């Protein structure tokens, strides 16, 4: 997926991260610049608040 950088006008390739809680209707999705470990962990951290709203979540 490509997006336009609002500051530079440059086209950037983005990676889509999707987290789904299978027994509910909760889905979280975001775009990040890469699939590197720091981006992957950060996506999980930002997705984690959805588990708080789920019964049995942390």
FENLIN-V223963 format. One record per residue. N is the residue number from 1. RES is the residue in three letters. SS is DSSP state (alpha for helix, beta for strand, coil for the rest). PHI is phi as a letter, one per 20 degrees, with the letter a starting at -180 (* if undefined). NEAR is the number of other C-alpha atoms within 10 Angstrom. Layout:
BEGIN
n->N res->RES ss->SS phi->PHI near->NEAR
n->N res->RES ss->SS phi->PHI near->NEAR
END
This chain:
BEGIN
n->1 res->UNK ss->coil phi->* near->9
n->2 res->UNK ss->beta phi->d near->11
n->3 res->UNK ss->beta phi->c near->12
n->4 res->UNK ss->beta phi->e near->11
n->5 res->UNK ss->coil phi->f near->10
n->6 res->UNK ss->coil phi->f near->8
n->7 res->UNK ss->coil phi->e near->6
n->8 res->UNK ss->coil phi->d near->7
n->9 res->UNK ss->coil phi->n near->9
n->10 res->UNK ss->coil phi->f near->11
n->11 res->UNK ss->beta phi->f near->12
n->12 res->UNK ss->beta phi->c near->12
n->13 res->UNK ss->beta phi->f near->13
n->14 res->UNK ss->coil phi->c near->15
n->15 res->UNK ss->beta phi->d near->15
n->16 res->UNK ss->beta phi->d near->13
n->17 res->UNK ss->beta phi->d near->17
n->18 res->UNK ss->beta phi->c near->13
n->19 res->UNK ss->beta phi->d near->15
n->20 res->UNK ss->beta phi->c near->14
n->21 res->UNK ss->coil phi->e near->12
n->22 res->UNK ss->coil phi->g near->8
n->23 res->UNK ss->coil phi->e near->7
n->24 res->UNK ss->coil phi->c near->9
n->25 res->UNK ss->coil phi->d near->8
n->26 res->UNK ss->coil phi->e near->13
n->27 res->UNK ss->beta phi->c near->12
n->28 res->UNK ss->beta phi->c near->16
n->29 res->UNK ss->beta phi->c near->12
n->30 res->UNK ss->beta phi->b near->13
n->31 res->UNK ss->beta phi->d near->16
n->32 res->UNK ss->beta phi->c near->15
n->33 res->UNK ss->coil phi->f near->11
n->34 res->UNK ss->coil phi->b near->14
n->35 res->UNK ss->coil phi->d near->14
n->36 res->UNK ss->coil phi->f near->9
n->37 res->UNK ss->alpha phi->g near->9
n->38 res->UNK ss->alpha phi->f near->9
n->39 res->UNK ss->alpha phi->f near->16
n->40 res->UNK ss->alpha phi->f near->13
n->41 res->UNK ss->alpha phi->f near->12
n->42 res->UNK ss->alpha phi->f near->12
n->43 res->UNK ss->alpha phi->f near->21
n->44 res->UNK ss->alpha phi->f near->14
n->45 res->UNK ss->alpha phi->f near->10
n->46 res->UNK ss->alpha phi->f near->12
n->47 res->UNK ss->alpha phi->f near->18
n->48 res->UNK ss->coil phi->f near->15
n->49 res->UNK ss->alpha phi->f near->13
n->50 res->UNK ss->alpha phi->f near->16
n->51 res->UNK ss->alpha phi->f near->14
n->52 res->UNK ss->alpha phi->f near->10
n->53 res->UNK ss->coil phi->f near->11
n->54 res->UNK ss->coil phi->e near->14
n->55 res->UNK ss->coil phi->g near->8
n->56 res->UNK ss->coil phi->n near->7
n->57 res->UNK ss->coil phi->f near->10
n->58 res->UNK ss->coil phi->f near->10
END
